[in-house]
């Protein structure tokens, strides 16, 4: 079909399996390093940088394997460097935000969001050709996904606060036995 991207790995199912494995691995590493992430920001920054490098390497490898680099990357290396730099920061931001919110606040929604973003991005980056390149679309969709991840974290935080405050009593009122 015209405009449909082709999976580099040969079929859609294998592409999804690889993307899910990458997402599980990413969330697993963030979960395993939660104690270090709670103590400082270096671990989340290193995790985010590694994740961004690996994800951009997948995008690059898919294009090298199929000789399908977007024409703008070949014609304008300075613009390509800015494009990749912004993508790197955005990708790293997903991991840093999820790691810090999970480690310091115990919020699970950012981990679920990180899983979804990783699966989506790796799946898209493992496709070539089509009407537009996946990295180009990510520059528009990525910031919205990061905001969505932060909103989900805020909703979870508010829900937990409300649960502690209103449902469990929050420890502010005297026990029923002592009121008599």
N, C-alpha and C positions, 0 to 999 in steps of 0.2 A: 504494500500500500504506500503511495507517495506520502512523504513527510513522516513516516513512522521510523523511529530509530531501531537499528539492528542490535541485538544483544551480542556483545563481543565474545562471550563464553559459549555461544552456540545456541542456547535455548533459554526461555524465560524462567523455567523452573530452577536451573542451575544458577542463574543470576540471582534469583530470590534466595536460594540456599546460601550463597556466598554473602549476600547483603545481610541476611539474618545472623549468620555466624559472626560477621564483623560487628553487628549491633550488640549481640550477646557478649562478645569479647570486650567491647568498649565499656558496657555497663558493668561487667564483671570486674574489670580493672578499677573502675571508679569506686565500686562497692568495696573491693579488697583494700583500697588505699584510704578509706574514710578516716581512719585514726590520724594518719599523717596530714590529710587535707584539713582536718579540724584544727590542727596545731599551727599551720602556716599556709601561705599562698604559693609556695614554690612547687609543691607536688601537683596541685591542680594546673599550674601554668605549664609544667613539664608534660603532664598528661595531655593538655590541650594542644600544645605544640606538636607532640608526637602524633596525636590523632589527625591534626590538620595536615601534617606531612604525609602520613599514610594515605589519607583520603585524596589529596592532590596527586600523589604518586599513582593511585588507581586510575584517576582521570587521565593522567599523562600516559600511563602504560597502555590504556585502551586506545588512545589516539595514535600512539607509536605503532602498536600492533596492526592497526588498520589504515595507517596513513590518512587519518581523518581529522587533522588539526583544523580548527576554524581559520579562515583566511586572515582574519584580523591578527591572529597570533604570529603568523608568518610575516605579515607586512609591517606591523608596528610593535617591535619588541619592547619599547618603553611602555606603551599602553598595556601590553600583555603582562609586564612585570607589575604594574599597578593593579591590574585585574587579579592576578594571582596573590598579591600581597593583601588586598582586601578580602579575598576568599579565605586566605590563611587565617586572618584575624577573626573572621566570622565563624569559621569552623572551630577554631580554638575556643572561641567564646561559648559555644554550646557546652563543651566539656567543662570548662572552668566554672561556668554558672551552675551546671548540674552537680559537679563535685562539691562546690562550696555550700550550696543549698542543702544537699543531702548530708554532708559531714557536720555542718554547724547548726542546722535547724531540724534535721531528721526528715526532711521533705522527700517524698517518694515520687511525686508528680514530675519533677525534673528528670529523674532517671527514666521514667516511662517516655517522656518527651525525647530524651537523648536516644533511646532505643528507636523510636519512630523516625526521628530525623536521620539517624545513621542508616537505617534500612532504606529509607527513601533516597538519600543522597548516593549511597553506594550503588543501589539499583539503577538510578539514573545515570551515574557516571560510568557504569559498565555498558552503556548503550552509546552507539555512535551514529552519526549522520542524522537524518531527520530534518525538520524545518529550522530548528535552532539548537545550539549546543546546550547540554545540561548545565555546564558551569555558568553560561550566560544567564540562563533562567534562575539559577541559584542566587545570583547577585540581587535579583528582585524578590524572590520567594524566601531566601535565607533570613533576611532581617525580620520578615513577618513571622517566620517560624520561631526565631529567637524570642520575639515579643510574646508569642503564643506560649512558649515554654515558661517564660517569666510570669505571665498571667495565670497559667495553671498552678504554678508554685504559690502565687498570691492567693488563689482560691483555696488551695489546700491549707495554707497557713491560716486564713480567715476561718475556714471550717473547723480546724483544730482549736483555734482560740475560742470560737463560739461553743464548741462542744465542752471544753473545759469550763468556760464561764457560765453557761446557762444550763447545760444538761447535767454536768457533774457537780455543779454548785460552786466550783472554783475555790472552795475553802473559805469563803467570805462570810457565810452565815453560820450561826451557832447550830450544833447538832440538835435534832428534834427532842431528844431526851432531856437536854439541859434547859429547854425553854419552859418546861412545866414547873 
